[in-house]
Amino acid sequence: MKHAIYQMDIVPGDPESNRKHVKEWLIKQVKEDKPDIVVLPEMWTTAYTLDQLDQIADLDGEPTRSFLKELAKRYQVHIIGGSFANKVEDAIYNTALVVNNEGEEVYTYDKIHLVPMLNEPAYLTGGRKQARVFELDGIKMGLIICYDLRFPELARELALAGSEVIYVVAEWPSARKDHWKALQLARAIENQCYIISSNRIGAYDGVAFCGTSLIVDPWGTIVQEGSEEQEETLIETIAASNVDRIREEVPVFRSRVPEMYQGW
């Protein structure tokens, strides 16, 4: 499956400009690289303009849901739609969306873990449903959002449910760049699956973001790595068969003794 991962800068508080930018990028990538699947970063419609979200967030997923579904269907490409601010009744969620190449909504997920360092809990509501596995082209996949990466239980549950690829969409800050890379390597090695991330670049409100989007294979090898400061696209074809091979070579999942882990 050929991936195009967008490491983008984001115009703060301007969803219309960001949607236009994403559309132009996607059309260019489909024409030049013909990817099967494209990946966007976290909060790409608004950036972390938390104090503005009550006015500029999507309402019940719109217009972002319709925007991504139309793009996916027209250009016949699967979209891991990053995440966006989504107002539902009186709460605002950080919502991820996956759409297949027929324009059908495959999966949604509201970010469970909110970042105290960025004051997310003051503006956002944590997701109330567990992350789960979805499929595209017969490959089992999971998706987590930024701070979720710090919680190994979440990725492990997705791996135990069969995920061969776990996507991480993020606005991860430069101040914790070393953690960003180390945690992705750890999640790939311990779960023996691909970890594919899209992180933004640029800065907002005094916070710089580190880019460094990654494709990490099930052995923990970095296959592709984005720069720290440039808007760019990572192109890579992955083979899900590598997951089965590595899980046979080092049979971690068969070696588990879950009855001894109770009480964690």
Long-range contacts (C-beta under 8 A, 24 or more apart in sequence): 1-36, 1-37, 1-136, 1-137, 1-139, 1-237, 1-238, 1-240, 2-33, 2-34, 2-35, 2-36, 2-37, 2-235, 2-236, 2-237, 3-35, 3-36, 3-37, 3-38, 3-39, 3-196, 3-215, 3-234, 3-235, 3-236, 3-237, 3-238, 4-29, 4-33, 4-35, 4-37, 4-38, 4-39, 4-233, 4-234, 4-235, 5-38, 5-39, 5-196, 5-197, 5-198, 5-213, 5-215, 5-224, 5-226, 5-233, 5-234, 5-235, 5-236, 6-38, 6-39, 6-40, 6-41, 6-198, 6-233, 7-41, 7-198, 7-199, 7-200, 7-201, 7-211, 7-213, 7-226, 7-227, 7-230, 7-231, 7-232, 7-233, 7-234, 8-40, 8-41, 8-44, 8-200, 8-201, 8-231, 9-200, 9-201, 9-202, 9-231, 10-41, 10-43, 10-44, 10-46, 10-47, 10-171, 10-200, 10-202, 10-204, 11-47, 12-46, 12-47, 12-48, 12-49, 12-204, 12-205, 13-46, 13-47, 13-49, 13-52, 13-56, 14-46, 15-45, 15-46, 15-56, 15-58, 15-64, 15-84, 18-44, 18-45, 18-46, 19-45, 19-63, 19-64, 19-67, 23-67, 23-71, 25-233, 26-71, 26-75, 26-77, 26-79, 27-75, 29-233, 30-75, 30-77, 33-233, 33-235, 35-77, 35-235, 36-77, 36-78, 36-101, 36-137, 37-77, 37-78, 37-79, 37-80, 37-136, 38-77, 38-78, 38-79, 38-80, 39-80, 39-82, 39-167, 39-169, 39-196, 39-198, 40-79, 40-80, 40-81, 40-82, 40-169, 40-198, 41-82, 41-169, 41-170, 41-171, 41-198, 41-199, 41-200, 41-213, 42-82, 42-83, 42-94, 42-145, 42-146, 42-169, 42-170, 42-171, 42-198, 42-199, 42-200, 43-82, 43-83, 43-84, 43-85, 43-94, 43-171, 44-82, 44-83, 44-84, 44-200, 45-84, 45-85, 46-84, 46-85, 47-171, 47-200, 47-204, 48-118, 48-171, 48-204, 48-205, 48-207, 49-204, 50-118, 50-119, 50-120, 50-122, 50-123, 50-124, 51-123, 53-85, 53-87, 53-92, 53-123, 53-124, 54-87, 54-92, 56-85, 57-84, 57-85, 57-86, 57-87, 57-92, 58-84, 58-85, 58-86, 58-87, 58-95, 59-87, 60-86, 60-87, 60-88, 61-86, 61-95, 61-97, 61-108, 64-97, 65-97, 65-105, 68-97, 68-99, 69-99, 69-103, 69-104, 69-105, 70-103, 72-99, 72-100, 72-101, 72-102, 72-103, 73-101, 73-102, 73-103, 74-103, 76-101, 76-102, 77-101, 78-136, 78-137, 80-143, 80-167, 80-169, 80-198, 82-169, 82-198, 83-111, 83-145, 83-169, 85-124, 86-110, 91-125, 92-123, 92-124, 92-125, 93-124, 93-125, 93-127, 94-120, 94-124, 94-127, 94-145, 96-143, 96-145, 96-169, 98-134, 98-136, 98-141, 98-143, 100-136, 106-134, 106-135, 106-136, 107-132, 107-134, 107-143, 109-143, 109-144, 109-145, 111-145, 111-146, 111-147, 111-148, 112-148, 112-154, 113-147, 113-148, 113-150, 113-151, 113-154, 114-147, 115-146, 115-147, 118-173, 118-207, 120-147, 130-157, 131-157, 131-158, 132-158, 132-161, 133-158, 133-161, 133-162, 133-163, 139-164, 139-165, 139-240, 140-164, 140-165, 141-165, 141-166, 141-167, 142-166, 142-167, 143-167, 143-168, 143-169, 144-168, 144-169, 145-169, 145-170, 146-170, 146-171, 146-172, 149-180, 149-183, 149-184, 149-187, 150-179, 150-183, 152-186, 152-187, 152-190, 153-264, 155-187, 155-190, 155-191, 156-190, 156-191, 158-191, 159-191, 159-192, 159-193, 159-253, 160-253, 163-191, 163-193, 164-193, 164-194, 164-240, 164-243, 165-193, 165-194, 165-195, 165-196, 165-238, 165-240, 166-191, 166-193, 166-194, 166-195, 166-196, 167-196, 167-197, 167-198, 168-195, 168-196, 168-197, 168-198, 169-197, 169-198, 170-197, 170-198, 170-199, 170-200, 171-199, 171-200, 171-209, 172-199, 172-209, 172-210, 173-207, 173-208, 173-209, 173-210, 174-208, 174-209, 174-210, 174-228, 175-207, 175-208, 176-210, 177-210, 177-212, 177-228, 180-210, 180-212, 181-212, 181-214, 184-214, 184-216, 185-216, 185-220, 185-222, 188-216, 188-217, 188-218, 188-219, 188-220, 189-219, 189-220, 190-252, 192-218, 192-219, 192-243, 192-246, 192-247, 192-250, 192-252, 192-253, 193-218, 193-243, 194-218, 194-238, 194-240, 194-242, 194-243, 196-238, 199-226, 201-227, 201-228, 201-229, 201-230, 201-231, 202-231, 217-242, 218-242, 218-243, 218-246, 218-247, 219-246
